[in-house]
Amino acid sequence: MTYKKMSLLALCAFSLSIRAEVNRYEETKRNIISNNTRIFDTKLFKVPFPQKDSASWESIINDVKDFVDDNSEGDSSLGVSFELIRIGSGQLINSIRVTYNSLFGTQGVLPTEEEKATMRSAFESVRLRMQAVQDNLAPQPKPAPQEEVKLSKKKQKKQAAQQAIELAREQTRDILFTLAMVIKLGCVKATNQIEAECIARLAGK
C-alpha cells in the first residue's frame, strides 16, 4: 500500500471518528432535555420521587461523565464543572425527596410557612450554583479568522487534530451548560410546585 493511500485511509478514519463523536454529543444532549421534561414534571410532590426516574437521571449523569472524560483533553476546568453539576444534581434529587417526605408525606397535613421556606431555600441554593456554573461555561468570543496560509500535509494533519480537540471541548462545554440549565429549571419547577401542591391539597385535589 502506498503512503498516499495510507494517508487517505487515515484521513477517512479520522473523519469517521469525529462524526461518531458528533452523533454521541447530539444524542447525549437530546437525552438530557427529554429526560428533564419527563422527570421534573408538574406533579413532583403528588407521590414520592419514583425510583425509576432516579435511576434514569443517574444514567444521564453517568453518560455525561463519560463524555467529559473522553472529550476534555487539556482543559481540567471541564472536569471541575462536571463535579459541581454532579453535586448539584444529587442535591436537587435529595431535596425533592425531603420536600415530599417532610411537607407532603402525611395526608391531611399542610406544611407551615417556615417549613416551605426551608425547602425553597434549598432549591434556590442549588439554582444559584448552577447559574454560576453556566456563567463559567458560557461561550467565549472566538478570535477573528486569520488569513489562510498554505500548509504542508504534516502541518495540515496537526491543525486538523487540534481543531478536533477544540470541537470536542466546545461540545463538552455545551453538554455541561445544558445539564446545568436543566438542573436549574428543575429547581424552579420544584419551588413552584411547593405552593401549587399546597393549593391543590387545600382544594381537596
N, C-alpha and C positions, 0 to 999 in steps of 0.2 A: 504494500500500500504506500502510495506516495505521500510526502509531507503535506502537500496541498490537500489531498483527500482527508488525511487525518485531521488537519486544521478545520476543514469543513464539518466533519463529524463532531468534533469538539464544540464547535460553534452551535450546531444543531442541539446537542445535548444541553449546552448552557442555556439556550433559548427555551427549551422544554422545561428545564428546572425552574426558570423564572416564571413561566406560565403556570406551573404547578403551584408555586408559592402564591401567585396572584389569586388563583382559584381557592386556595386554602384561606387566604385573607378575606375574600368575599364571603365564603361560607361561614367563617368564624363571626364576622360582623353581622351577617344575617341571623345567625343563631342567637346572638346576644339580644338583638332587637325583638325577635319573635318570642323568645322566652320571657323577656320583660313584659310584653303585652299579655302573655298568658298567666304568668306567676303573680305579678304585682297588679292584680285586677282591682275592681272597685268594691270587692266584698272581703277585704283582708281579715276582718275580725268577726265574721259570721261563725266561723269554725276555727279550730286550731290549724296552724300552718301545716299543710299536707306534707308528709314525709317524701312523697314522690316529687313534689315541687322543689323541696330542699335538695334532694339528690340530683335533680335535673340542673338546678342552678350551680351546684358544686361541680358538676361535669363541665359546665361552661367555664367556670373559673379555672379548672384544670387545663382545658383546651387553650385558654388564653395564656396560661403559664408556659405551656409547651411552645406556643407561638413566640412568646417573648424570648424564651431560652434559645430558640432557633434563629431568631431574626434581629437580635440587638447587639450584634458584634461591634465592639469598640465603643459602646455607649452604655455605661453602667447605670446611668440615670433612669433608663427604661425599666431595669430590674427594680430599682428603688420605688418608682411609681407603681409598678405592679404590686409590690408588697404593701404599699399604703392602700391600694384599692382592695387587695385581698382582705386586709384587716377591716376596712370599712364595710365590705360585703358581709363578712361574718357578724359584725355588729348590727347591721341592718336586719339580717335574718333573726338574730337573737332578740333584738328589740321588738320585732313583730311578735315573736312567741311570748315574750314577757308581757307585752301590752295585752294580748288576748288573755293570758292566764291571770294577770293581776287586775285588769279592768273589766273584762267581759266574760271570764270563765264561769261566773256564777249567774245563773238565770235570775232575773228579777232584781238584781243589784246593779245600780249605776255607779260609776266612779265619781269621786269628788273632783273638784276643780284642781286641787293640789296634785292628785294622782294623774290627772290628764296633763297637767303642766310638766310633770316629771318626765313622762314619756314623750311629749312633744319636744322637750329639750334634748332627749337622747337622739331623736331623729334629726333634729336641727344640727346637732354636733357632727353627725356623720355627713349631712348635706354640705356643711361648710368645708369640711376636709376634702370632700370630693370636688368641690368647686376649686379649691386650692390646687389639687392635682391637675384638673383641667387647665387652669391658668398656666401651670408649668409645661403642659404638653401642647399648648396652642401653637399652631404652625408659625415658624419663624420666616421673616421675609427672605425670599430667595435672591441671591446675587444676580446682578444684571448679566445676561448671556455674553460670553466673550466671543471675539471674532474667531471663526473657525480656522484651525491650523491643521494642515495635513500631517497626520501622524504615521509613524511606522506601524507595521502589523503588531509588533510586540507592545508598543505603547497603546494601540487601539484595544488590545485584549486587557491590558491593565486598567485602562479607562472604563471599559465595559464592566469589569469586575467591581470597580469602585462604585459605579453607578448602580449596580445591582445591590450592593451593600447599603447604599443611601436609600434606595427604593424600599428595601426591607425595613430599615429604621423608620422611614416615613409611614409605612403601613402599620408597623408596630405602635407608633405614636397614635395613629388614628384608632386602632383597636382599643388601646388603653383609654383614650379620650372618650370613645363611645361607651365603654364599660363604666367609667366614672360617671358619665352623664346618666346612664340607666340607673345606677345605684342612687344617684342624687334625685332622680324622678321618683324612684321607689320610696325615698324618704318623704317627699312631698305628698305622694299618694297616701302613705301611711298616716301622716299628720292630719290630712283632710278627713281620712276615714274614721279617726277617733271621734270627732264630733258628729259625723254622719251616722255612725253606729249608735251613738247615744240618742240622737233624734229618732232613729228607727225603732229603738227599744222603747222609748217613751210612747211612740205611736203604736206599740204592740206588734211591730213587724219583725 
